[in-house]
Every structure is written in C-alpha cells, then in structure tokens.
Amino acid sequence: MTEYCDLTSPPRKSFLRAMSDLAQDPRERESLVYLASLDYATKREEIERSLYYKNVLELLREYPSVHMTFDKLLELTPALQCRYYSISSSPLVRNSIN
C-alpha cells in the first residue's frame, strides 16, 4: 500500500463522498458531507487552521462508523505519482559541491 497508494495527501472529494455514504453514524455522515462540499478556497482556509488537513488513514480513524472494505479503499485511493525530478538529482547540486 505504501509503495503504490497515496495515503498521505488530503483525500479527494470522491473519497469523502464515498466515506459519507458508508458512515453508519448520522453525525459522522453529516461531517463528511460538509468536508466533501468545501470548495478549494475554503479548503485552503481550513488547512491553514489545521482543521481539514487529514490524510486517508487519519480520516478512517476519526470516523469509526465508516466501514470500508479493502477493495473499496484501493479503488478510491489515488496511485502514487512518480517523482521525475528532485533536488538531489539536480546538476546544480553537484556543481556547487565542486
């Protein structure tokens, strides 16, 4: 899972909607519907206040009434994106050491 699924990024709206559909507790469902409804600007404000930024695993722990199968988790979790470039592969780093 840690090598193929992006478990550390904030979840997408589709993930939050799926969680809300699976929530057994009405209060948890309402909270997840709210999180899924936030637009980008509101999310940014929530992230800055540390109220929203939670990864997939934290959300599953925070909403225990959500019973998601492993298959559904794999289906909804985005794949890790390749990192084609990093600072460690920059030729500028090697040149500055010499």
C-alpha positions as CSV (number, residue, x, y, z in Angstrom):
1,M,0.0,0.0,0.0
2,T,2.7,2.5,0.9
3,E,4.5,2.0,-2.4
4,Y,1.5,2.2,-4.7
5,C,-1.2,4.2,-3.0
6,D,-1.1,7.8,-2.0
7,L,-2.1,7.6,1.7
8,T,-0.6,10.9,2.9
9,S,-2.3,13.5,0.7
10,P,-5.6,15.1,1.6
11,P,-8.4,12.9,0.3
12,R,-10.3,13.8,-2.8
13,K,-13.9,14.8,-2.8
14,S,-14.9,11.5,-4.2
15,F,-13.2,9.7,-1.3
16,L,-15.0,11.9,1.2
17,R,-18.4,11.3,-0.6
18,A,-17.8,7.5,-0.5
19,M,-16.9,7.7,3.2
20,S,-20.1,9.7,3.9
21,D,-22.2,7.0,2.0
22,L,-20.6,4.3,4.2
23,A,-20.9,6.1,7.5
24,Q,-23.3,4.5,10.0
25,D,-23.3,7.4,12.4
26,P,-25.5,10.3,11.1
27,R,-23.2,13.0,12.7
28,E,-20.2,11.5,11.0
29,R,-22.1,11.3,7.7
30,E,-23.0,15.0,8.0
31,S,-19.4,16.0,8.8
32,L,-18.1,14.1,5.8
33,V,-20.7,15.6,3.5
34,Y,-19.6,19.0,4.7
35,L,-15.9,18.2,4.1
36,A,-16.7,16.9,0.6
37,S,-18.7,20.1,-0.2
38,L,-15.9,22.5,0.5
39,D,-14.5,24.4,-2.4
40,Y,-10.8,25.0,-3.0
41,A,-10.6,28.4,-1.3
42,T,-12.5,27.2,1.8
43,K,-10.3,24.1,2.0
44,R,-7.2,26.3,1.9
45,E,-8.5,28.3,4.9
46,E,-9.4,25.1,6.7
47,I,-5.9,23.7,6.0
48,E,-4.3,26.8,7.3
49,R,-6.3,26.5,10.5
50,S,-5.3,22.8,10.7
51,L,-9.0,21.7,10.7
52,Y,-9.1,19.9,7.4
53,Y,-5.7,18.6,6.5
54,K,-6.0,14.9,7.3
55,N,-4.8,12.0,5.3
56,V,-6.9,9.0,4.3
57,L,-5.7,6.9,7.3
58,E,-6.4,9.7,9.8
59,L,-9.9,10.2,8.5
60,L,-10.7,6.5,8.7
61,R,-9.5,6.5,12.4
62,E,-11.5,9.7,13.0
63,Y,-14.7,8.3,11.6
64,P,-15.0,4.8,13.1
65,S,-18.6,4.3,11.8
66,V,-17.3,4.1,8.3
67,H,-16.8,0.5,7.3
68,M,-14.8,0.5,4.1
69,T,-13.7,-2.7,2.5
70,F,-10.1,-3.1,1.5
71,D,-11.2,-3.3,-2.2
72,K,-13.1,-0.1,-1.9
73,L,-10.1,1.6,-0.2
74,L,-7.9,0.5,-3.1
75,E,-10.4,1.7,-5.6
76,L,-10.8,5.2,-4.1
77,T,-7.2,5.9,-3.1
78,P,-5.2,7.6,-5.9
79,A,-2.0,5.9,-7.1
80,L,1.3,7.5,-6.1
81,Q,2.7,9.8,-8.8
82,C,6.2,9.3,-10.0
83,R,8.7,11.9,-9.0
84,Y,10.7,12.5,-12.1
85,Y,12.9,15.2,-10.6
86,S,14.1,16.1,-7.2
87,I,16.7,18.4,-5.8
88,S,19.1,15.5,-5.2
89,S,19.2,14.8,-8.9
90,S,19.8,18.4,-9.9
91,P,23.1,19.0,-11.7
92,L,23.3,22.3,-9.8
93,V,23.8,20.5,-6.6
94,R,26.8,18.5,-7.9
95,N,28.3,21.7,-9.4
96,S,28.0,23.7,-6.2
97,I,29.9,21.0,-4.3
98,N,33.0,21.2,-6.5
